[in-house]
Amino acid sequence: MAHLGEELKKFEKELDKIELLQLLETKTKVPKLYLVGGAAALIFLLVLFGVLDSLITNLIGFIYPAYVTLQTIENPTRETSIQWTTYWVC
């Protein structure tokens, strides 16, 4: 159980890097971790019940990776280049 707490702390540190989440947390007074968890649960339920499922899965499976790949091309690092090249090959 202690391992889970450490992973949540690491995840929260990663969330601290996202300015939009910081802004939402300030305006709503809801912790970032709850905002992300709620959004993930909402997306899961929408896909489960078939509401906008093709749009959501296309966004997650193609649009987001394409966006991040373009960012990687603009600011390449070895680690991200390998990660996204592997993604597209698979």
C-alpha positions in Angstrom: 0.0 0.0 0.0 2.9 2.3 0.7 4.0 1.8 -2.9 0.7 3.2 -4.2 1.2 6.3 -2.1 4.6 6.9 -3.6 3.2 6.4 -7.1 0.4 8.9 -6.4 3.0 11.5 -5.2 5.0 11.0 -8.4 1.8 11.4 -10.5 0.8 14.6 -8.6 4.3 16.0 -9.4 3.7 15.3 -13.1 0.3 17.0 -12.8 2.0 20.0 -11.3 3.7 20.6 -14.7 0.4 21.1 -16.5 -0.6 24.8 -16.3 -4.3 24.1 -17.3 -4.7 21.8 -14.3 -3.2 24.4 -12.0 -5.6 27.0 -13.3 -8.6 24.6 -12.9 -7.5 23.7 -9.4 -7.3 27.4 -8.4 -10.7 28.2 -9.9 -12.6 25.2 -8.7 -10.8 24.5 -5.4 -10.8 20.8 -6.4 -7.4 19.0 -6.2 -5.8 18.2 -9.6 -5.8 14.5 -8.8 -9.6 14.5 -8.4 -10.0 16.5 -11.6 -8.0 14.0 -13.6 -9.6 11.0 -12.0 -13.1 12.4 -12.7 -12.2 13.2 -16.3 -10.8 9.6 -16.7 -14.0 8.1 -15.2 -16.2 10.3 -17.4 -14.3 9.2 -20.6 -14.5 5.5 -19.5 -18.2 5.7 -19.0 -18.8 7.5 -22.3 -16.9 4.9 -24.2 -18.5 2.1 -22.2 -22.0 3.3 -23.0 -21.1 4.1 -26.7 -21.6 7.9 -26.4 -19.1 9.6 -28.7 -17.0 6.4 -28.5 -15.4 6.7 -32.0 -14.6 10.3 -31.4 -13.0 9.7 -28.0 -11.0 6.6 -29.1 -9.8 8.5 -32.2 -8.7 11.4 -30.0 -6.8 9.1 -27.6 -5.5 6.7 -30.2 -4.5 9.0 -33.0 -4.9 12.7 -32.5 -3.1 13.0 -29.2 -0.1 10.8 -30.3 0.1 12.8 -33.6 0.2 16.0 -31.6 2.9 14.8 -29.3 4.9 13.4 -32.2 4.8 16.8 -33.9 6.0 18.4 -30.7 8.8 15.8 -30.5 9.9 16.6 -34.1 10.1 20.3 -33.2 12.1 19.7 -29.9 13.7 16.3 -30.3 15.2 14.3 -27.5 16.5 10.7 -27.9 14.0 9.3 -25.4 10.9 10.9 -26.8 11.9 10.2 -30.4 12.4 6.5 -29.6 9.1 6.3 -27.7 6.9 7.9 -30.5 8.7 6.2 -33.3 8.0 2.9 -31.6 4.4 3.9 -31.1 3.8 4.6 -34.8 5.7 1.5 -36.0 3.6 -0.8 -33.8 
